Amino acid sequence: MKKFGAVVLSAVVLFVFSAVLFAQEKGSCGMKGGGMDGKCMMGPKMVLAMASELNLTTEQMDKLKKITDEMPAKGEVKDDAKNDMEACKAEMQKDTPDETKINAMIDKQADNHKAAMKKRMQTMLAVHAILTKEQREILKKKMEEKKENMKKSMDKMKDAKDK
């Protein structure tokens, strides 16, 4: 019975760890309904890359650069999550794992995931506030085109795989 509990707990820990990494890697575009109005919205780096298409002003670009500078490095977040996961695994491999300690680790990982999601939303809202309505419409159209292109690419890969 103890082995079954350890397996279940390990699965939960792996789920939380993968959720943290997924949120950091994919950002809002990887989550269903993650963007504004249920649409995917690009982060400040991607918006800056589209500066000419969006006709961004110098002031808007400066504000977006400031937001970008305040964002944590993806490597930091991944390293923290990986270290947390390794600590949890190490505890699980002990002869007598401490369930309270493991639960605390899981809670910490879940809190980190929640904080990362909130930070991502704050960033998206800040980008939204910087852009004009017209720029948001252009961005929305570009994102829909990107989504459609990705869908076509995925369909082609699936078709090639099925053959």
Contacts in CASP RR format, 6 or more apart in sequence:
PFRMAT RR
TARGET T0000
AUTHOR 0000-0000-0000
METHOD contacts of the structure
MODEL  1
MKKFGAVVLSAVVLFVFSAVLFAQEKGSCGMKGGGMDGKCMMGPKMVLAM
ASELNLTTEQMDKLKKITDEMPAKGEVKDDAKNDMEACKAEMQKDTPDET
KINAMIDKQADNHKAAMKKRMQTMLAVHAILTKEQREILKKKMEEKKENM
KKSMDKMKDAKDK
6 92 0 8 1.000
6 97 0 8 1.000
9 92 0 8 1.000
9 99 0 8 1.000
9 102 0 8 1.000
10 89 0 8 1.000
10 92 0 8 1.000
12 106 0 8 1.000
13 85 0 8 1.000
13 88 0 8 1.000
13 89 0 8 1.000
13 92 0 8 1.000
13 102 0 8 1.000
13 105 0 8 1.000
13 106 0 8 1.000
13 109 0 8 1.000
14 85 0 8 1.000
16 106 0 8 1.000
16 109 0 8 1.000
16 110 0 8 1.000
16 113 0 8 1.000
17 81 0 8 1.000
17 82 0 8 1.000
17 84 0 8 1.000
17 85 0 8 1.000
17 88 0 8 1.000
17 109 0 8 1.000
19 113 0 8 1.000
20 77 0 8 1.000
20 81 0 8 1.000
20 109 0 8 1.000
20 112 0 8 1.000
20 113 0 8 1.000
20 116 0 8 1.000
21 78 0 8 1.000
21 81 0 8 1.000
22 30 0 8 1.000
23 31 0 8 1.000
23 113 0 8 1.000
23 116 0 8 1.000
23 117 0 8 1.000
23 120 0 8 1.000
24 74 0 8 1.000
24 77 0 8 1.000
24 78 0 8 1.000
24 81 0 8 1.000
24 116 0 8 1.000
25 74 0 8 1.000
27 120 0 8 1.000
28 34 0 8 1.000
28 35 0 8 1.000
28 40 0 8 1.000
28 41 0 8 1.000
28 43 0 8 1.000
28 120 0 8 1.000
28 121 0 8 1.000
28 124 0 8 1.000
29 35 0 8 1.000
29 40 0 8 1.000
29 41 0 8 1.000
29 42 0 8 1.000
29 143 0 8 1.000
30 40 0 8 1.000
33 39 0 8 1.000
33 40 0 8 1.000
34 40 0 8 1.000
34 41 0 8 1.000
35 41 0 8 1.000
35 124 0 8 1.000
36 124 0 8 1.000
36 128 0 8 1.000
36 136 0 8 1.000
39 140 0 8 1.000
39 143 0 8 1.000
39 144 0 8 1.000
40 143 0 8 1.000
40 147 0 8 1.000
41 124 0 8 1.000
41 127 0 8 1.000
41 128 0 8 1.000
41 139 0 8 1.000
41 143 0 8 1.000
42 50 0 8 1.000
42 127 0 8 1.000
42 139 0 8 1.000
42 143 0 8 1.000
43 123 0 8 1.000
43 124 0 8 1.000
43 127 0 8 1.000
44 64 0 8 1.000
44 65 0 8 1.000
44 67 0 8 1.000
44 68 0 8 1.000
44 71 0 8 1.000
44 123 0 8 1.000
44 126 0 8 1.000
44 127 0 8 1.000
45 68 0 8 1.000
47 54 0 8 1.000
47 56 0 8 1.000
47 64 0 8 1.000
47 127 0 8 1.000
47 131 0 8 1.000
47 139 0 8 1.000
48 56 0 8 1.000
48 61 0 8 1.000
48 64 0 8 1.000
48 65 0 8 1.000
48 68 0 8 1.000
50 139 0 8 1.000
50 142 0 8 1.000
51 61 0 8 1.000
53 138 0 8 1.000
53 142 0 8 1.000
54 131 0 8 1.000
54 135 0 8 1.000
54 138 0 8 1.000
54 139 0 8 1.000
55 135 0 8 1.000
56 64 0 8 1.000
56 135 0 8 1.000
60 130 0 8 1.000
60 131 0 8 1.000
63 130 0 8 1.000
64 127 0 8 1.000
64 130 0 8 1.000
67 123 0 8 1.000
67 126 0 8 1.000
67 127 0 8 1.000
67 130 0 8 1.000
71 123 0 8 1.000
72 119 0 8 1.000
77 116 0 8 1.000
80 112 0 8 1.000
81 109 0 8 1.000
81 112 0 8 1.000
84 105 0 8 1.000
84 108 0 8 1.000
84 109 0 8 1.000
84 112 0 8 1.000
85 109 0 8 1.000
87 105 0 8 1.000
88 102 0 8 1.000
88 105 0 8 1.000
88 106 0 8 1.000
88 109 0 8 1.000
91 97 0 8 1.000
91 98 0 8 1.000
91 101 0 8 1.000
91 102 0 8 1.000
91 105 0 8 1.000
92 102 0 8 1.000
128 136 0 8 1.000
131 139 0 8 1.000
END
